[in-house]
Structure formats: structure tokens, C-alpha cells
């Protein structure tokens, strides 16, 4: 079975954020970094070249594939800010409805810029999703 490509690294989160060319994206990354530090109480770690993760959890699929992934994470990508959050917690639908301008997939939330969303609602989403991520690894 193929090994996961996205793993924790020793790369500097601060250096990664400082290297973001788009100043708005860089500012949004700093805001998201503080939000995730507040919610998780954990230090940030680079996962691969562009994901900022907090904590880790083990996953195993029925197919036999297993590995570790960040318990909470985001990535300040060129096209958008990507937040790795789900919607399997109570009240998720209502929170996403109040969030503001965004796109959602099964496990990702895409935001063009943080000015487009309500940061307190984003904090609630991350807070509610984070314990679910930890519980699913038990």
C-alpha cells in the first residue's frame, strides 16, 4: 500500500507564512493560525509543504489503508484558504448557513478571503469539528 505523502515535517510554520507572496493571504493565514492555536491549544506543525496542522490522529479504513493526519488543519493556498473541517457535528448546517461566502466539500471548507466570512462562526465550526476529529480516531 502506498505511503502517505502528507506527513509532519520540521519546516517552520512562521517561515512558510512569511513566504506567502499575496499579502492578504498572508494576513489571513496569521489570523487562522491564531484561531487554531486558541481552539486546539497545540503548537502548529507543517504537514507536507503547505498544510498547517495541529495535533494528529490515526485513521484506518476498511480497505486496510491507514495512517496519521492532523487533527485540525488549514492551508493558505493560492486560490483560497482551505480549512480541513467536516459537517458531522450537531448544528453544522446552521453554522455553515451563517458563515458567509464559502464553498464546501465533504472534508474541506474553501474561503476566498477571511473578510468574506464571520470569524466567530468559523471559530465555532473549527471548535465543533476538532473534538469530532479526535473522537473518530479512538
CORMOLIN-V605737 format. One record per pair of residues at least 12 apart in sequence whose ideal C-beta (glycine too) atoms are under 6 Angstrom apart, sorted by sequence separation. I is the first residue (numbers start at 1). GAP is how many residues later the second one is. D is the distance in Angstrom with one decimal. If there is no record, write none. Layout:
<<I & GAP & D> <I & GAP & D>>
This chain:
<<17 & 12 & 4.8> <42 & 12 & 4.4> <56 & 12 & 4.9> <42 & 13 & 5.0> <40 & 14 & 4.2> <56 & 14 & 6.0> <57 & 14 & 4.8> <56 & 15 & 6.0> <101 & 15 & 4.0> <55 & 16 & 3.6> <100 & 16 & 5.3> <53 & 17 & 2.7> <100 & 17 & 3.8> <36 & 18 & 5.3> <54 & 18 & 4.5> <99 & 18 & 5.1> <100 & 18 & 5.4> <53 & 20 & 4.1> <86 & 21 & 5.5> <51 & 22 & 5.3> <52 & 22 & 5.8> <99 & 22 & 4.8> <47 & 23 & 5.5> <98 & 23 & 5.1> <51 & 24 & 4.7> <84 & 24 & 6.0> <85 & 24 & 5.2> <50 & 25 & 5.1> <82 & 26 & 5.5> <83 & 26 & 4.2> <95 & 26 & 5.7> <82 & 28 & 5.8> <95 & 29 & 5.6> <16 & 30 & 6.0> <80 & 30 & 4.6> <81 & 30 & 4.6> <95 & 30 & 5.3> <13 & 31 & 4.4> <80 & 31 & 5.9> <40 & 32 & 5.4> <80 & 32 & 5.3> <13 & 33 & 5.7> <11 & 35 & 4.1> <36 & 36 & 5.9> <8 & 37 & 4.9> <9 & 37 & 4.8> <8 & 39 & 5.5> <13 & 39 & 5.6> <89 & 39 & 4.2> <85 & 40 & 5.6> <89 & 40 & 6.0> <6 & 41 & 5.2> <6 & 42 & 4.2> <32 & 42 & 5.1> <86 & 43 & 5.5> <89 & 43 & 5.2> <85 & 44 & 4.3> <88 & 44 & 5.8> <29 & 47 & 3.9> <25 & 51 & 5.1> <28 & 53 & 5.6> <20 & 56 & 5.9> <72 & 58 & 4.9> <71 & 62 & 4.7> <4 & 63 & 4.3> <71 & 63 & 5.6> <1 & 64 & 5.9> <57 & 76 & 5.9> <58 & 79 & 5.2> <57 & 80 & 3.5> <31 & 83 & 5.7> <28 & 86 & 4.5> <39 & 87 & 5.1> <35 & 88 & 5.7> <39 & 88 & 5.1> <24 & 89 & 5.8> <39 & 91 & 5.9>>
